Amino acid sequence: MSDDFHESVQGVKTFFIVPDMSLIPEEFLKSFFLKGYETYFIHDDPYCSLETKIHTLFSVFPQVILFFNIDRPVQGIDWPVFIAKLQEQYGERAMIGVLYQKRNNQEEVRKLEWLYLYTIGIICGCVSLEFQKSKNLYRLLNVLSANQANGQRRFLRAMCGESFKANLVYRGKGYRCLLRDISITHFSCIFDGDVPEIPLHEKLREIQMNLRGVLIKVDAVLCLKRVLAEELIHVFVFRTSDDREGMNPDQVIKVNNIVHASLTEKITGILKNAFEDSRKENR
């Protein structure tokens, strides 16, 4: 398998299984990405069974966290039975939580929590969702944090293709570079043509970036140079307009949206192929 595939499947991936989109809208995923949580939705469809999809997730990704919407009926699945079987089959790899609409009956809540937390033994919690979406965003962010859903990473990065470019000026001369990866804190690049002799910790202003057609101007400080596969890579950390670490708020939103779109595109492609292969095997 390619290095790109290996890079894409690494790290903790969190999947919300058949989510209630009225309680967890898709926009929440961008907010989760901004905090370093790589999160995706898995929906039910007649093309590939949900059970097959779940087993495929375990086969493709080394580390997954699954949150099941147990209020959603799915043909052929009894949630407690299905989740208990996953716990038994995948053991310590089964990082599972359940989501449900807020219950007014406290006895019902106690029974639900006892069933999933103690009888079945899920470890990622029973999460009660409010009808007010804004409350759910903060609740889910706390749940993701409690379950260390960002793994070893504080920020998510997108691996860049040919449509990620930058122009910068150093000592009166212009240079072009191709980005290798980008996050809301840093980017790395290789220069196309002449390579400037930039000393470490030098700050460059108004670097013009073209990120898949999205144009931004940023300030950044060179923090590292290294040779990889015979290419000299420069790594820059972003600085705000008032010289603090990071990017200006409007730039953060733009870059986070790009990181989210790029990673989602890759994972969606990987899952489409994996689900198709699994479906064929189960015919």
N, C-alpha and C positions, 0 to 999 in steps of 0.2 A: 504494500500500500504506500501511497505517496506521503512525503513529509507534510504536505498541506493537510491531508486527511488526519494524520497522526496529531498534528498541532491542533486541529479543530475539535477532536474528540476528547482532548485532555482537559483536566480541571473538573470541578463540580458543576453538573448540569441539574437544574431544578425544573421539573415538569409539573404543571397543573393539569390534572387529568379530567376531561370533560367539565371544564369550569363553567360556572354560571356567569355569563358575560355581563349581566346586569349588575352583578356584585363585584366582579373582577374584570373591568374592561381592559382591552388590549393596551391602552395607554399606560397602564400600570407597569407593563414590562419595561418600558423606557426608564421609569423611575427606579425600578429594581436594578437595571443595568448601570445607572448612574452611581449606585452604591456598591457596584462590583458583583452583583448577583446575576448570573447568566440564567435566565428563566425563559421558558417556552410553554405554549399550550399544546395539548394533545386532544384532538377531538375524535368523536366516534363517527364512523361512516360505514356504508355497506360494502366498500371496496376491500377493506382489510379489517378484520375483527379487532376490537379493543384489546382482547387478551393477547393476541399475536403482537400487537404494537408494544404492549408492556414488556413482554419477554424480549422483544427486539431491542428495546432501550437498554436492558441489562446486558445484552450481547454486544452492543456497539460502544457504549460508554463505560469507562472504568468506574466512574463515580456518579451516581444519580440519586436525587432526592425526589420522591413522588408524593404529591398531595392530591388525594382523590376527593372529588365532589360526590359524597355518598347520598346526596339528595337527588342526584340524577339517575333515573332508571335506565339501565342498559340491558338490552336483550341478551339473555344467556348468562348474566353475571349477578350473583348474589354477593354484595360487597363484603360482608364479614367473612364468608367462605373463601372468596377470591383473595382477599388481602391476607388471610391466615395462611393460605397456600404459598403466597409469595414470601411471607416471613419464613416459612419452613424451607422453601427451596433455595432462597438466596442468603439466608442467615444474616451475618453482619453487614452484608452489602445492601440489605433491604432497609433503606432509610425512608420510612413511610410516615405520612401524616394524613389526616382526614379533615375535610372542610364541610361545613354544614350551615344552613341558615339558622340564625339565632332562634332558640326555643324558649317559649315562655314557661313551659312546664319543667321545673327544676328536677323533678324525679326522672323525667325522660332524659335530661342532660346527664344525670348521674349514671343512669343505666348505659347510655351511649359511651360515656367516658370509661366506665368499668369494662365494657365489652372490648373496646379497641385498645385501651392503654394497658389493662391488666390481663384480660383473658387472651387476647391475640398478641399483645406485647409490642405494639408500634412504638417508635421512639421519637418521632418528630411532632407529636402532639395532635390534639383535637382542637380545631380552630373554628370558633363560632363567628360567622360573618354577619355584619349589620346590614340593614337595608340602605344606610347612608354610605355611599362608596368611599367618601373621604376617610371615614373611620377605618375601613378595611385596608386602605393603603398603608397607614401607619401600623396597623395590627400585623399585617403580613410582613412589613419590613422588620418588625421586632421578631417575628417567628423565623424569618430567614437568618437574622443575626444570631438568634439563640441556637440555630442548627448549623452555624458556621458554613452557610451556603456559598460563601465566596472562597472557601478553601484557603490556599496559600496566597491568593491575589487580593490586593486592595482595589485595583482598578482593572477593568476589562480593556483589551486592546484588539484592534482589527489589523489583520495582515493585509498589506496594501498591494494592489496590482498596478498596472500601467496608468490607470486613470487617477492616481494620487501623485501630484507633483508639487514642487515648490520653487520659487525664485527668491534669491536673497542677494543683498549687496554687502560686500565686505571691502573696506578701504577703497571705495569708489568704483569697484568692479563688480559686475553682475555675474551670478552663478546659477546654474540650474541643477536641481536634484530630484531624484525619484525616491518617494517614501517607501520604506519597508514595512513599518507598522506605526500605528498611532493610537493614543489613548487621550484621556482628558488631562493627563499630566506630562506626557512626553511624546516625542516621535523620533524615529531613527531613519536615516536616509543614506543613499550613496550619490555622489556627484556625477553628473553627466557631462563629461569633458574635463575642463580644468578643475583642479581641486584646491580650494583656498587653504592657506596655512593659518587656520584659526587656533589660537591657544585655548587650552582648557579654561573654563569659567568665563570665557568672553561672552558678553551679551550682544545679541543681534536684534535690531529693531525692524519692525514692519516686514517680516518674512511673508511673502505672498503665497498662499496655499490654494491649490485647486484640488478639492477632495471630491472626486466623481462629479464635478460640475458645481460644487458648493465652494464659493470663494470666501476666504477669510484672510485677515492680516493679523499676525501674531508676533509677540516678542518671545525670545527663547535664549537660554544659556547653554553653551556646549559643555556637557558633563563627561563625555566619554568618547574615545576613539578606539576602534578595534578592527582587526583584520579577520574576516570570516570568508572562507572559500575564495581566497585571493582578492576579496573586495574590501576596501577601506570604508568602514561604517562609522558615521557620526551620529551620536545620540544627544539630543537636545531636550532640556526640560523647559516647559512653558513658564512664562512670567506674565503677570497681569500688567495693566497700564500703569498701576502705582507700585510696580516692582515687588509684588508678593508672589509666592509660589502658586502655580496654576494658571488658569485662563480667566478672562473676563466672563461674567455670567452668560452673556449672549453667545459667546464662543463655546462655552461648555455645552450648552444645549445643542448647538449645531454639530459639534464633534461627537457627543454622546448619541445623537440620532444616527450619525453615520456608522459608528461602532455597532449600534444595535441592528441597523439594517444589514450591515456587512456580515455580522455573525449569524443573524437569523437566516439570511440567504444561504449561507454555507450549511448550517445545521438542517434547514428545510430540505436542501438538496440531498444531504447524506441520508436523512430519514426517508425521503421519497424512494430512494434506491433500496434502502434496507427493508422497508415495508414491502416493496414489490418482490424482493428476493424471498422474504419470509412467506409471503402469500403464495408464491409459486411452490415453495417447499411443502406447504400445508395442504396443497390441492389433493 
